């Protein structure tokens, strides 16, 4: 499958995720969706990300989540993030939520991160 097609499917699912956020009574703002390679390399050196981030392929987005009263939800262990992550992953088997990264052998917990993996 071509990268463009995967990016289009990802954008579609991001739209569904955004609708889901608002239907749950939350709100959000958009965080980083595209990351230049030089930024990914810098984040990797700072241990804040990885060099081969899917942000570089326009296949990842970070969302800043706010509760019903407009308060930023900074605690990544908040059940509302897990709810969004589970919904995200239910949309497609290639969708992965950053809140499960450590459980799946990763080195960082990234609950505001939503990505589409490249099919093998």
C-alpha positions as CSV (number, residue, x, y, z in Angstrom):
1,X,0.0,0.0,0.0
2,X,1.3,3.4,-0.9
3,X,2.2,5.9,1.9
4,X,-0.3,8.4,0.5
5,X,-3.1,5.9,1.0
6,X,-2.0,5.1,4.5
7,X,-1.9,8.9,5.3
8,X,-5.4,9.3,3.9
9,X,-6.7,6.5,6.1
10,X,-4.9,7.9,9.1
11,X,-6.5,11.4,8.5
12,X,-9.9,9.8,8.2
13,X,-9.5,8.0,11.6
14,X,-8.2,11.1,13.2
15,X,-11.4,12.8,12.2
16,X,-13.4,10.0,13.8
17,X,-11.3,10.3,16.9
18,X,-11.9,14.0,17.1
19,X,-15.6,13.5,16.8
20,X,-15.5,10.9,19.5
21,X,-13.6,13.3,21.8
22,X,-16.3,15.9,21.6
23,X,-19.2,13.3,21.8
24,X,-17.7,12.2,25.1
25,X,-18.1,15.8,26.4
26,X,-14.3,16.5,26.3
27,X,-12.5,18.9,24.1
28,X,-9.0,18.9,22.7
29,X,-6.5,20.9,20.7
30,X,-4.2,19.6,18.1
31,X,-0.6,18.9,19.1
32,X,2.2,17.9,16.8
33,X,1.1,16.1,13.6
34,X,4.1,16.5,11.4
35,X,7.7,16.5,12.6
36,X,10.8,17.2,10.4
37,X,13.6,14.6,10.7
38,X,15.9,17.1,12.3
39,X,13.4,17.6,15.1
40,X,12.9,13.9,15.6
41,X,16.7,13.5,15.9
42,X,16.8,16.3,18.5
43,X,14.0,14.7,20.5
44,X,15.8,11.3,20.3
45,X,19.0,12.9,21.8
46,X,16.9,14.5,24.6
47,X,15.1,11.1,25.2
48,X,11.8,12.7,24.4
49,X,11.1,10.7,21.2
50,X,12.6,8.5,18.6
51,X,14.4,9.2,15.3
52,X,12.1,7.1,13.2
53,X,8.9,8.7,14.5
54,X,5.8,8.2,12.5
55,X,5.2,12.0,12.9
56,X,7.9,12.3,10.2
57,X,5.6,10.3,7.8
58,X,2.5,12.3,8.8
59,X,1.1,9.1,10.5
60,X,1.0,10.4,14.1
61,X,-0.7,13.1,16.0
62,X,-0.6,14.3,19.6
63,X,-3.9,15.6,21.1
64,X,-4.1,17.9,24.1
65,X,-7.2,16.7,26.1
66,X,-9.4,18.9,28.2
67,X,-12.2,17.9,30.6
68,X,-15.8,19.1,30.7
69,X,-14.7,22.3,32.5
70,X,-11.9,23.2,30.1
71,X,-9.1,22.0,32.4
72,X,-6.1,20.4,30.7
73,X,-5.8,16.7,31.6
74,X,-2.1,16.5,32.2
75,X,-2.2,13.1,33.9
76,X,-1.6,10.5,31.3
77,X,-3.0,7.8,33.5
78,X,-6.4,9.5,33.5
79,X,-9.0,7.0,32.3
80,X,-10.2,9.4,29.7
81,X,-7.0,9.0,27.8
82,X,-7.3,5.2,28.0
83,X,-10.9,5.5,26.7
84,X,-9.6,7.5,23.7
85,X,-6.8,5.1,23.1
86,X,-9.0,2.1,23.1
87,X,-11.4,3.8,20.7
88,X,-8.5,4.7,18.5
89,X,-7.2,1.2,18.3
90,X,-10.7,-0.2,17.6
91,X,-10.8,1.8,14.4
92,X,-8.0,-0.2,12.7
93,X,-5.6,-2.9,13.7
94,X,-2.7,-0.6,12.5
95,X,-3.8,2.2,14.9
96,X,-1.7,2.3,18.0
97,X,-2.1,4.4,21.1
98,X,1.0,5.8,23.0
99,X,-0.4,4.9,26.4
100,X,0.3,1.2,25.7
101,X,3.9,1.7,24.5
102,X,5.5,0.5,27.7
103,X,3.2,-2.5,28.0
104,X,4.2,-3.4,24.5
105,X,8.0,-3.2,25.1
106,X,8.6,0.5,24.4
107,X,10.5,2.9,26.5
108,X,8.1,5.8,26.9
109,X,4.5,6.3,28.0
110,X,2.9,8.7,25.5
111,X,-0.8,8.9,26.3
112,X,-1.5,11.9,24.1
113,X,0.0,10.2,21.0
114,X,-2.1,8.4,18.3
115,X,-0.4,6.8,15.3
116,X,-1.0,4.5,12.3
117,X,1.7,1.9,11.8
118,X,2.8,1.0,8.4
119,X,1.5,-2.4,7.3
120,X,4.1,-5.1,6.8
